Amino acid sequence: MRFHFWNGHWPRQTAIRNLIGLIVLLANPLACTQADSSPIPMTEEASPMPDSSHASSPDPSVTPATPPDSEQEQLATFGAGCFWCVEAIFQQLQGVTSVVSGYSGGRTENPTYRQVSTGRTGHAEVCQIRFNPQIISFDALLRVFWETHDPTTLNRQGADVGTQYRSVIFYHNEEQRRIAEERKKQLEESGSWSQPIVTEISPMTTFYPAEEYHQNYYIRNPQQAYCQVVIRPKLEKFREVFREKLRTDD
């Protein structure tokens, strides 16, 4: 449930649906933050993240020109509901050099947001994260992923419902697959969640960047209703838990 423009105007059905959604959100701000109602499955003390440098990182809003795969830069691709939320969170981390919102895991080539939103293309809304593994590890990124959404709700996060909002890790290499599966198993065995974890772990295929107006959405639209009611509270909780991993160059 999000509030957006299509080609500069509001189609009638979308306007009605979003107006109803806005009324529900204002009446019950927790409606779209169901994921946050679950206790954080791991704590800083119980599962410390690998140490990282406090050196400043490049601007995370810069879109990478080519997919990196080196000791200096690697890619991680996660889906955890609305990509506006995921983007806003991972842009805050030291060692992350860019976060690009987009679509992966579907059948349609070059899908549009309108197509993906129907749930019929098979794509998930994802963020492709470019990071420096010497500053922040893939394992550390995974911990942020697990703790900032509910991995037990199938094809939904809060009020965002559909296969496009599924919890998913698209791994870029065998090492990422191994780490993701190990961490998922550990999380299941820990009993941190009362329900089974449904996060999909699949090989990365094609990533399609989303339309330009989706990029840096929270940064550009902090006063927008969805940003205020859904993203901002999630960010505040994230900053409290991961304060030692936040960027210091803002």
Backbone as CSV, one residue per row, in Angstrom:
resi,resn,N_x,N_y,N_z,CA_x,CA_y,CA_z,C_x,C_y,C_z
1,MET,0.852,-1.180,0.000,0.000,0.000,0.000,0.887,1.229,0.000
2,ARG,0.955,1.892,-1.156,1.822,3.047,-1.248,1.128,4.145,-2.026
3,PHE,1.630,5.327,-1.927,0.970,6.494,-2.504,1.871,7.048,-3.589
4,HIS,1.484,6.842,-4.850,2.363,7.206,-5.944,1.546,7.797,-7.086
5,PHE,2.233,8.438,-8.020,1.616,8.989,-9.205,1.905,8.080,-10.381
6,TRP,0.947,7.910,-11.261,1.160,7.197,-12.512,1.134,8.220,-13.639
7,ASN,2.266,8.395,-14.326,2.348,9.308,-15.460,1.834,10.702,-15.127
8,GLY,2.090,11.125,-13.883,1.753,12.485,-13.493,0.330,12.678,-13.039
9,HIS,-0.512,11.634,-13.045,-1.873,11.822,-12.566,-2.306,10.573,-11.813
10,TRP,-3.416,10.694,-11.125,-3.905,9.577,-10.307,-5.015,8.859,-11.066
11,PRO,-4.858,7.598,-11.462,-6.000,6.831,-11.961,-7.050,6.733,-10.870
12,ARG,-8.298,6.640,-11.259,-9.384,6.698,-10.291,-9.282,5.592,-9.247
13,GLN,-9.082,4.332,-9.684,-9.043,3.236,-8.727,-7.863,3.359,-7.772
14,THR,-6.709,3.752,-8.293,-5.537,3.908,-7.441,-5.751,5.016,-6.426
15,ALA,-6.356,6.102,-6.861,-6.608,7.221,-5.953,-7.516,6.800,-4.813
16,ILE,-8.592,6.042,-5.141,-9.524,5.602,-4.109,-8.828,4.659,-3.134
17,ARG,-8.068,3.698,-3.686,-7.392,2.725,-2.831,-6.393,3.401,-1.895
18,ASN,-5.626,4.344,-2.450,-4.621,5.014,-1.639,-5.234,5.965,-0.624
19,LEU,-6.371,6.558,-0.953,-7.047,7.420,0.005,-7.524,6.595,1.189
20,ILE,-8.095,5.412,0.895,-8.524,4.521,1.972,-7.320,4.090,2.804
21,GLY,-6.223,3.773,2.107,-5.016,3.370,2.820,-4.495,4.459,3.723
22,LEU,-4.531,5.704,3.239,-4.048,6.816,4.050,-4.892,6.988,5.298
23,ILE,-6.214,6.841,5.151,-7.101,6.964,6.307,-6.787,5.880,7.329
24,VAL,-6.565,4.642,6.845,-6.230,3.531,7.741,-4.912,3.789,8.439
25,LEU,-3.925,4.277,7.699,-2.618,4.541,8.289,-2.694,5.600,9.375
26,LEU,-3.442,6.667,9.086,-3.541,7.740,10.062,-4.286,7.271,11.301
27,ALA,-5.263,6.389,11.108,-6.031,5.884,12.244,-5.254,4.839,13.031
28,ASN,-4.401,4.088,12.317,-3.646,3.015,12.959,-2.252,2.960,12.351
29,PRO,-1.306,3.743,12.838,0.034,3.801,12.260,0.756,2.465,12.256
30,LEU,0.323,1.516,13.078,1.012,0.225,13.107,0.534,-0.702,12.005
31,ALA,-0.476,-0.295,11.237,-1.038,-1.178,10.231,-0.014,-1.633,9.220
32,CYS,0.904,-0.768,8.860,1.898,-1.110,7.843,3.253,-1.430,8.435
33,THR,3.305,-1.644,9.727,4.596,-1.976,10.329,4.477,-3.241,11.153
34,GLN,3.706,-4.186,10.649,3.534,-5.440,11.370,4.856,-6.116,11.640
35,ALA,5.788,-5.998,10.704,7.074,-6.675,10.866,7.787,-6.204,12.128
36,ASP,7.568,-4.946,12.486,8.263,-4.409,13.645,7.671,-4.884,14.954
37,SER,6.510,-5.551,14.911,5.889,-6.002,16.154,6.600,-7.224,16.715
38,SER,7.362,-7.936,15.877,8.104,-9.098,16.361,9.364,-8.641,17.065
39,PRO,9.778,-9.360,18.105,11.015,-8.977,18.783,12.188,-9.137,17.845
40,ILE,13.197,-8.276,18.016,14.392,-8.402,17.199,15.028,-9.750,17.513
41,PRO,15.224,-10.599,16.487,15.647,-11.966,16.752,17.043,-12.113,17.308
42,MET,17.923,-11.152,17.056,19.282,-11.224,17.578,19.631,-9.878,18.180
43,THR,20.499,-9.862,19.146,20.925,-8.616,19.764,22.384,-8.372,19.465
44,GLU,22.828,-7.158,19.692,24.230,-6.832,19.476,25.125,-7.754,20.297
45,GLU,24.698,-8.043,21.554,25.522,-8.861,22.411,25.500,-10.325,21.975
46,ALA,24.307,-10.818,21.582,24.171,-12.230,21.265,24.810,-12.590,19.929
47,SER,24.803,-11.653,18.981,25.333,-11.968,17.661,26.107,-10.784,17.116
48,PRO,27.294,-10.534,17.616,28.055,-9.361,17.193,28.410,-9.432,15.719
49,MET,28.350,-8.287,15.058,28.730,-8.226,13.662,30.236,-8.086,13.567
50,PRO,30.810,-8.541,12.441,32.246,-8.392,12.270,32.661,-6.936,12.366
51,ASP,33.861,-6.718,12.914,34.379,-5.362,13.049,34.535,-4.709,11.695
52,SER,34.320,-3.414,11.614,34.496,-2.710,10.350,35.128,-1.359,10.615
53,SER,35.726,-0.828,9.590,36.380,0.474,9.699,35.335,1.562,9.793
54,HIS,35.702,2.662,10.402,34.786,3.799,10.486,35.098,4.835,9.421
55,ALA,35.827,4.419,8.400,36.143,5.352,7.320,34.879,5.706,6.557
56,SER,34.829,6.920,6.041,33.680,7.370,5.270,33.592,6.589,3.969
57,SER,32.340,6.425,3.472,32.101,5.733,2.225,31.620,6.723,1.176
58,PRO,31.744,6.365,-0.125,31.194,7.225,-1.171,29.682,7.343,-1.035
59,ASP,29.107,8.299,-1.738,27.682,8.572,-1.686,26.899,7.329,-2.104
60,PRO,26.024,6.762,-1.227,25.304,5.547,-1.570,24.209,5.770,-2.596
61,SER,23.932,7.002,-2.986,22.898,7.247,-3.977,23.415,7.110,-5.399
62,VAL,24.722,6.911,-5.563,25.302,6.795,-6.899,25.058,5.394,-7.433
63,THR,24.453,5.297,-8.616,24.175,4.011,-9.216,25.443,3.443,-9.843
64,PRO,25.802,2.181,-9.542,27.009,1.618,-10.124,26.883,1.429,-11.621
65,ALA,27.961,1.715,-12.357,27.939,1.599,-13.811,27.989,0.144,-14.245
66,THR,28.799,-0.676,-13.580,28.913,-2.089,-13.914,28.912,-2.903,-12.626
67,PRO,28.390,-4.136,-12.691,28.379,-4.970,-11.480,29.796,-5.275,-11.011
68,PRO,30.143,-4.931,-9.788,31.491,-5.201,-9.288,31.615,-6.618,-8.751
69,ASP,32.769,-7.171,-8.789,33.053,-8.466,-8.194,34.546,-8.534,-7.931
70,SER,34.967,-7.935,-6.854,36.387,-7.857,-6.551,36.559,-7.781,-5.052
71,GLU,37.812,-7.683,-4.609,38.068,-7.549,-3.189,37.611,-6.189,-2.678
72,GLN,37.517,-5.210,-3.570,37.134,-3.856,-3.159,35.623,-3.646,-3.169
73,GLU,34.916,-4.266,-4.118,33.476,-4.042,-4.218,32.754,-5.318,-4.622
74,GLN,31.643,-5.575,-3.956,30.803,-6.727,-4.276,29.343,-6.309,-4.263
75,LEU,28.480,-7.209,-4.711,27.050,-6.942,-4.761,26.282,-7.905,-3.861
76,ALA,25.222,-7.402,-3.258,24.252,-8.224,-2.539,22.875,-7.765,-3.008
77,THR,21.934,-8.699,-3.152,20.596,-8.351,-3.629,19.554,-8.963,-2.704
78,PHE,18.759,-8.101,-2.072,17.771,-8.536,-1.087,16.386,-7.995,-1.429
79,GLY,15.386,-8.813,-1.150,14.005,-8.363,-1.193,13.392,-8.546,0.180
80,ALA,12.808,-7.486,0.732,12.242,-7.554,2.089,11.009,-6.671,2.181
81,GLY,10.147,-6.808,1.185,8.971,-5.951,1.140,9.204,-4.761,0.232
82,CYS,8.645,-3.635,0.603,8.771,-2.405,-0.183,10.230,-1.994,-0.352
83,PHE,10.661,-1.797,-1.602,12.070,-1.436,-1.778,12.399,-0.028,-1.322
84,TRP,11.392,0.804,-1.121,11.667,2.127,-0.543,12.230,1.962,0.872
85,CYS,11.656,1.026,1.641,12.128,0.782,3.009,13.525,0.178,3.018
86,VAL,13.716,-0.842,2.186,15.003,-1.540,2.147,16.116,-0.576,1.744
87,GLU,15.859,0.231,0.736,16.851,1.200,0.265,17.241,2.173,1.366
88,ALA,16.247,2.715,2.048,16.508,3.718,3.084,17.377,3.151,4.204
89,ILE,17.190,1.891,4.528,17.962,1.261,5.604,19.400,1.024,5.186
90,PHE,19.614,0.366,4.047,20.971,-0.009,3.672,21.823,1.189,3.253
91,GLN,21.197,2.286,2.874,21.963,3.495,2.565,22.638,4.075,3.801
92,GLN,22.207,3.651,4.987,22.738,4.202,6.228,24.043,3.548,6.677
93,LEU,24.426,2.433,6.064,25.516,1.622,6.590,26.896,2.015,6.074
94,GLN,27.867,1.975,6.953,29.264,2.123,6.555,29.618,1.004,5.578
95,GLY,30.417,1.338,4.569,30.880,0.338,3.624,29.952,0.109,2.454
96,VAL,28.730,0.637,2.529,27.792,0.540,1.415,28.008,1.759,0.518
97,THR,28.320,1.504,-0.756,28.636,2.608,-1.669,27.482,2.978,-2.576
98,SER,26.517,2.074,-2.774,25.310,2.428,-3.521,24.212,1.433,-3.235
99,VAL,22.976,1.890,-3.328,21.807,1.029,-3.194,20.863,1.393,-4.339
100,VAL,20.535,0.411,-5.166,19.672,0.649,-6.322,18.407,-0.190,-6.183
101,SER,17.255,0.446,-6.248,15.985,-0.267,-6.190,15.665,-0.859,-7.560
102,GLY,15.085,-2.061,-7.555,14.774,-2.678,-8.837,13.970,-3.942,-8.681
103,TYR,14.013,-4.778,-9.723,13.194,-5.978,-9.792,14.059,-7.170,-10.191
104,SER,13.845,-8.316,-9.528,14.572,-9.545,-9.859,13.683,-10.752,-9.606
105,GLY,14.070,-11.866,-10.246,13.410,-13.133,-9.970,12.154,-13.412,-10.754
106,GLY,11.912,-12.636,-11.813,10.688,-12.832,-12.580,10.916,-13.302,-14.002
107,ARG,9.834,-13.323,-14.778,9.870,-13.833,-16.144,9.874,-12.736,-17.198
108,THR,9.240,-11.627,-16.931,9.089,-10.561,-17.914,10.381,-9.772,-18.067
109,GLU,10.797,-9.529,-19.300,11.989,-8.718,-19.534,11.656,-7.237,-19.390
110,ASN,12.576,-6.499,-18.802,12.422,-5.050,-18.625,11.047,-4.673,-18.064
111,PRO,10.678,-5.244,-16.928,9.352,-4.965,-16.373,9.237,-3.537,-15.863
112,THR,8.024,-3.039,-15.897,7.737,-1.728,-15.324,7.159,-1.924,-13.922
113,TYR,7.129,-0.849,-13.159,6.552,-0.911,-11.818,5.086,-1.328,-11.879
114,ARG,4.375,-0.805,-12.867,2.959,-1.153,-13.019,2.799,-2.663,-13.229
115,GLN,3.671,-3.248,-14.065,3.595,-4.688,-14.324,3.952,-5.507,-13.081
116,VAL,5.028,-5.136,-12.423,5.459,-5.869,-11.233,4.400,-5.797,-10.145
117,SER,3.733,-4.659,-10.039,2.732,-4.462,-8.990,1.517,-5.365,-9.145
118,THR,1.312,-5.936,-10.329,0.196,-6.866,-10.505,0.491,-8.211,-9.859
119,GLY,1.788,-8.506,-9.620,2.183,-9.789,-9.075,2.258,-10.887,-10.114
120,ARG,2.037,-10.550,-11.387,1.991,-11.579,-12.432,3.318,-11.760,-13.166
121,THR,4.306,-10.913,-12.932,5.585,-11.051,-13.643,6.544,-11.992,-12.918
122,GLY,6.270,-12.285,-11.652,7.146,-13.138,-10.863,8.291,-12.411,-10.196
123,HIS,8.444,-11.120,-10.462,9.547,-10.363,-9.882,9.271,-9.995,-8.428
124,ALA,10.347,-9.818,-7.694,10.277,-9.255,-6.353,10.862,-7.854,-6.396
125,GLU,10.311,-6.978,-5.591,10.956,-5.680,-5.398,12.221,-5.933,-4.576
126,VAL,13.357,-5.512,-5.085,14.624,-5.770,-4.404,15.479,-4.519,-4.397
127,CYS,16.524,-4.576,-3.594,17.569,-3.565,-3.647,18.884,-4.271,-3.921
128,GLN,19.626,-3.747,-4.881,20.954,-4.271,-5.159,21.962,-3.345,-4.476
129,ILE,22.725,-3.947,-3.586,23.599,-3.203,-2.683,25.046,-3.398,-3.110
130,ARG,25.725,-2.324,-3.386,27.143,-2.365,-3.716,27.907,-2.032,-2.438
131,PHE,28.841,-2.916,-2.051,29.505,-2.710,-0.759,30.977,-3.085,-0.829
132,ASN,31.719,-2.521,0.104,33.139,-2.811,0.248,33.297,-3.879,1.325
133,PRO,33.663,-5.115,0.961,33.745,-6.188,1.945,34.857,-6.000,2.968
134,GLN,35.766,-5.066,2.725,36.806,-4.787,3.707,36.271,-3.899,4.830
135,ILE,35.111,-3.297,4.600,34.497,-2.442,5.613,33.274,-3.116,6.232
136,ILE,32.455,-3.741,5.393,31.268,-4.438,5.888,31.136,-5.751,5.120
137,SER,30.926,-6.826,5.832,30.867,-8.144,5.204,29.456,-8.464,4.709
138,PHE,29.371,-9.449,3.834,28.066,-9.945,3.391,27.285,-10.486,4.581
139,ASP,27.974,-11.140,5.493,27.346,-11.664,6.703,26.706,-10.541,7.520
140,ALA,27.390,-9.420,7.630,26.842,-8.279,8.369,25.621,-7.706,7.663
141,LEU,25.671,-7.643,6.326,24.509,-7.172,5.574,23.325,-8.104,5.791
142,LEU,23.603,-9.398,5.834,22.535,-10.368,6.085,21.875,-10.128,7.430
143,ARG,22.672,-9.799,8.434,22.095,-9.564,9.755,21.128,-8.387,9.720
144,VAL,21.510,-7.334,9.009,20.601,-6.195,8.857,19.328,-6.649,8.137
145,PHE,19.492,-7.423,7.094,18.346,-7.945,6.332,17.387,-8.698,7.242
146,TRP,17.917,-9.665,8.023,17.051,-10.482,8.866,16.315,-9.643,9.909
147,GLU,16.981,-8.639,10.454,16.422,-7.921,11.598,15.553,-6.730,11.240
148,THR,15.440,-6.397,9.952,14.660,-5.216,9.590,13.414,-5.563,8.786
149,HIS,13.036,-6.844,8.776,11.741,-7.214,8.202,11.302,-8.511,8.861
150,ASP,10.090,-8.938,8.558,9.566,-10.182,9.124,9.723,-11.288,8.085
151,PRO,10.670,-12.227,8.300,10.901,-13.278,7.312,9.935,-14.448,7.425
152,THR,8.906,-14.306,8.256,7.960,-15.412,8.452,6.629,-15.183,7.752
153,THR,6.419,-14.018,7.155,5.148,-13.739,6.484,5.311,-13.983,4.992
154,LEU,4.573,-14.927,4.457,4.714,-15.317,3.058,4.107,-14.271,2.133
155,ASN,4.940,-13.750,1.253,4.486,-12.808,0.217,3.792,-11.576,0.792
156,ARG,4.321,-11.085,1.911,3.778,-9.835,2.445,4.722,-9.262,3.487
157,GLN,4.660,-7.940,3.626,5.282,-7.212,4.728,4.277,-6.170,5.165
158,GLY,3.710,-6.377,6.348,2.696,-5.442,6.816,1.516,-5.411,5.867
159,ALA,1.171,-4.218,5.395,0.026,-4.063,4.495,0.394,-4.234,3.033
160,ASP,1.688,-4.427,2.734,2.123,-4.667,1.358,2.025,-6.161,1.089
161,VAL,1.097,-6.554,0.215,0.795,-7.964,0.000,0.988,-8.339,-1.466
162,GLY,1.613,-9.493,-1.707,1.815,-9.984,-3.062,3.185,-10.619,-3.192
163,THR,3.373,-11.454,-4.208,4.658,-12.122,-4.393,5.787,-11.127,-4.625
164,GLN,5.457,-9.938,-5.115,6.493,-8.920,-5.344,7.088,-8.408,-4.042
165,TYR,6.435,-8.702,-2.907,6.933,-8.270,-1.600,7.532,-9.423,-0.803
166,ARG,7.863,-10.517,-1.449,8.365,-11.686,-0.731,9.748,-11.428,-0.138
167,SER,10.045,-12.181,0.909,11.366,-12.139,1.543,12.296,-13.025,0.718
168,VAL,13.390,-12.441,0.206,14.245,-13.204,-0.711,15.685,-12.708,-0.675
169,ILE,16.598,-13.658,-0.779,18.024,-13.366,-0.937,18.439,-13.934,-2.279
170,PHE,18.883,-13.071,-3.187,19.410,-13.527,-4.467,20.936,-13.540,-4.355
171,TYR,21.509,-14.727,-4.268,22.954,-14.808,-4.052,23.719,-14.672,-5.366
172,HIS,24.889,-14.030,-5.285,25.713,-13.743,-6.463,26.821,-14.757,-6.673
173,ASN,27.083,-15.574,-5.667,28.128,-16.594,-5.796,27.876,-17.679,-4.765
174,GLU,28.655,-18.730,-4.844,28.460,-19.881,-3.971,28.717,-19.539,-2.498
175,GLU,29.644,-18.638,-2.246,29.925,-18.245,-0.866,28.721,-17.537,-0.249
176,GLN,28.087,-16.647,-1.007,26.891,-15.979,-0.498,25.776,-16.985,-0.239
177,ARG,25.615,-17.956,-1.130,24.583,-18.978,-0.923,24.848,-19.748,0.380
178,ARG,26.092,-20.157,0.584,26.450,-20.924,1.772,26.167,-20.133,3.046
179,ILE,26.607,-18.888,3.068,26.419,-18.054,4.256,24.931,-17.824,4.520
180,ALA,24.167,-17.528,3.459,22.738,-17.263,3.620,22.008,-18.478,4.171
181,GLU,22.314,-19.660,3.652,21.641,-20.862,4.116,22.042,-21.206,5.555
182,GLU,23.315,-21.009,5.899,23.761,-21.262,7.264,23.070,-20.331,8.245
183,ARG,23.004,-19.049,7.897,22.390,-18.078,8.803,20.888,-18.322,8.937
184,LYS,20.249,-18.710,7.852,18.818,-19.012,7.921,18.580,-20.199,8.852
185,LYS,19.396,-21.228,8.733,19.260,-22.409,9.597,19.492,-22.052,11.056
186,GLN,20.527,-21.240,11.316,20.805,-20.819,12.686,19.646,-20.030,13.268
187,LEU,19.059,-19.168,12.449,17.944,-18.353,12.914,16.732,-19.227,13.211
188,GLU,16.481,-20.216,12.372,15.370,-21.139,12.606,15.582,-21.921,13.898
189,GLU,16.808,-22.380,14.123,17.094,-23.188,15.311,17.122,-22.363,16.588
190,SER,17.318,-21.062,16.452,17.398,-20.207,17.642,16.045,-20.022,18.319
191,GLY,14.969,-20.229,17.568,13.639,-20.018,18.123,13.269,-18.560,18.264
192,SER,14.001,-17.676,17.579,13.721,-16.242,17.670,12.356,-15.892,17.094
193,TRP,11.905,-16.682,16.125,10.604,-16.437,15.508,9.673,-17.593,15.843
194,SER,8.432,-17.283,16.129,7.464,-18.319,16.497,6.927,-19.058,15.287
195,GLN,7.084,-18.477,14.109,6.614,-19.083,12.870,7.804,-19.466,11.992
196,PRO,7.614,-20.401,11.046,8.705,-20.792,10.156,9.188,-19.619,9.295
197,ILE,10.479,-19.600,9.025,11.064,-18.576,8.156,10.835,-18.983,6.707
198,VAL,10.256,-18.107,5.928,9.885,-18.433,4.547,10.782,-17.736,3.524
199,THR,11.870,-17.149,3.968,12.769,-16.427,3.061,13.282,-17.347,1.955
200,GLU,13.119,-16.893,0.729,13.623,-17.612,-0.440,15.113,-17.313,-0.618
201,ILE,15.898,-18.334,-0.945,17.318,-18.150,-1.267,17.530,-18.700,-2.668
202,SER,17.750,-17.832,-3.627,17.816,-18.216,-5.035,19.014,-17.576,-5.719
203,PRO,19.495,-18.200,-6.802,20.610,-17.592,-7.535,20.189,-16.304,-8.222
204,MET,21.089,-15.346,-8.256,20.842,-14.088,-8.946,20.829,-14.333,-10.446
205,THR,19.823,-13.792,-11.128,19.761,-13.890,-12.588,19.892,-12.489,-13.171
206,THR,18.755,-11.870,-13.458,18.790,-10.525,-14.047,18.213,-9.513,-13.078
207,PHE,18.895,-8.406,-12.943,18.418,-7.295,-12.124,18.023,-6.149,-13.049
208,TYR,16.802,-5.662,-12.882,16.315,-4.525,-13.660,16.149,-3.327,-12.733
209,PRO,16.930,-2.272,-12.896,16.725,-1.085,-12.056,15.310,-0.544,-12.216
210,ALA,14.737,-0.112,-11.118,13.398,0.476,-11.161,13.455,1.864,-11.776
211,GLU,12.282,2.394,-12.066,12.172,3.723,-12.649,12.872,4.760,-11.770
212,GLU,13.327,5.810,-12.397,14.149,6.813,-11.714,13.460,7.389,-10.482
213,TYR,12.147,7.552,-10.531,11.478,8.190,-9.392,11.455,7.300,-8.150
214,HIS,11.787,6.016,-8.306,11.873,5.135,-7.137,13.228,5.241,-6.430
215,GLN,14.237,5.715,-7.132,15.580,5.732,-6.554,15.693,6.825,-5.484
216,ASN,16.348,6.490,-4.373,16.530,7.448,-3.264,15.189,8.011,-2.794
217,TYR,14.179,7.151,-2.737,12.822,7.631,-2.513,12.668,8.355,-1.178
218,TYR,13.183,7.765,-0.119,13.030,8.399,1.194,13.818,9.700,1.272
219,ILE,15.013,9.712,0.706,15.837,10.916,0.720,15.127,12.060,0.010
220,ARG,14.469,11.739,-1.083,13.812,12.772,-1.891,12.425,13.150,-1.382
221,ASN,11.783,12.227,-0.660,10.383,12.447,-0.261,10.153,12.195,1.224
222,PRO,10.935,12.806,2.099,10.814,12.481,3.520,9.473,12.856,4.135
223,GLN,8.749,13.805,3.536,7.476,14.234,4.102,6.286,13.482,3.524
224,GLN,6.530,12.614,2.548,5.453,11.851,1.942,4.844,10.914,2.983
225,ALA,3.544,10.640,2.873,2.828,9.900,3.921,3.462,8.556,4.224
226,TYR,3.772,7.766,3.213,4.352,6.445,3.442,5.700,6.567,4.143
227,CYS,6.468,7.567,3.766,7.781,7.777,4.388,7.636,8.118,5.867
228,GLN,6.671,8.969,6.183,6.485,9.397,7.564,5.927,8.295,8.448
229,VAL,4.960,7.549,7.930,4.238,6.592,8.759,4.904,5.223,8.798
230,VAL,5.542,4.815,7.704,6.105,3.476,7.626,7.632,3.479,7.710
231,ILE,8.283,4.261,6.823,9.741,4.166,6.733,10.440,4.810,7.920
232,ARG,10.001,5.979,8.326,10.699,6.684,9.398,10.746,5.887,10.702
233,PRO,9.622,5.300,11.188,9.710,4.495,12.413,10.636,3.289,12.253
234,LYS,10.633,2.667,11.083,11.515,1.527,10.840,12.971,1.969,10.882
235,LEU,13.263,3.134,10.287,14.624,3.670,10.306,15.079,3.989,11.720
236,GLU,14.193,4.555,12.517,14.557,4.914,13.886,14.922,3.675,14.691
237,LYS,14.156,2.608,14.526,14.451,1.369,15.234,15.775,0.784,14.747
238,PHE,15.972,0.816,13.430,17.215,0.310,12.841,18.432,1.072,13.366
239,ARG,18.352,2.404,13.397,19.485,3.217,13.855,19.830,2.942,15.312
240,GLU,18.809,2.628,16.096,19.067,2.331,17.512,19.843,1.024,17.663
241,VAL,19.451,-0.001,16.917,20.090,-1.318,17.036,21.468,-1.341,16.389
242,PHE,21.610,-0.642,15.264,22.854,-0.717,14.494,23.650,0.590,14.532
243,ARG,23.550,1.306,15.630,24.168,2.633,15.693,25.674,2.596,15.446
244,GLU,26.355,1.501,15.824,27.813,1.430,15.631,28.177,1.151,14.174
245,LYS,27.199,0.794,13.349,27.474,0.485,11.949,27.002,1.576,11.004
246,LEU,26.520,2.680,11.544,25.986,3.750,10.695,27.096,4.567,10.065
247,ARG,26.804,5.117,8.926,27.727,6.017,8.253,27.952,7.251,9.109
248,THR,29.163,7.796,9.027,29.497,8.968,9.835,29.803,10.179,8.975
249,ASP,29.549,10.071,7.670,29.927,11.177,6.775,28.723,11.997,6.346
250,ASP,27.547,11.802,6.987,26.356,12.571,6.614,26.316,13.899,7.340
